[in-house]
Amino acid sequence: MPLNIDIKRYAADYEWDPVSRKITIEKNRSKIILCASSDVALVNGRPHKMVASAKVHDGKFLIPKEFAMTELRKILEDYPA
């Protein structure tokens, strides 16, 4: 699932590091860090195992749909993480 769709929809702040291929997403006081080729995301400093690795494909950062619908959505919709 392309990550930029949710980030833009919910007006979250993000930073892309092309060298480390890492994206950091922040909204309010919550933070998610995702690295391409890793199946572990850091959600407010805690590791969260995803069902598949994040990846970059055709210039888009892709994450597993299950992660987008659970942890990412909690942060972006202002629910406690």
Secondary structure as UniProt FT lines:
FT   HELIX           3..9
FT   TURN            10..11
FT   STRAND          13..17
FT   TURN            18..21
FT   STRAND          22..27
FT   TURN            28..29
FT   STRAND          30..35
FT   TURN            36..37
FT   STRAND          40..43
FT   TURN            44..45
FT   STRAND          46..49
FT   STRAND          55..57
FT   TURN            58..59
FT   STRAND          60..62
FT   HELIX           65..67
FT   HELIX           68..72
FT   HELIX           73..76
FT   TURN            77..78
//
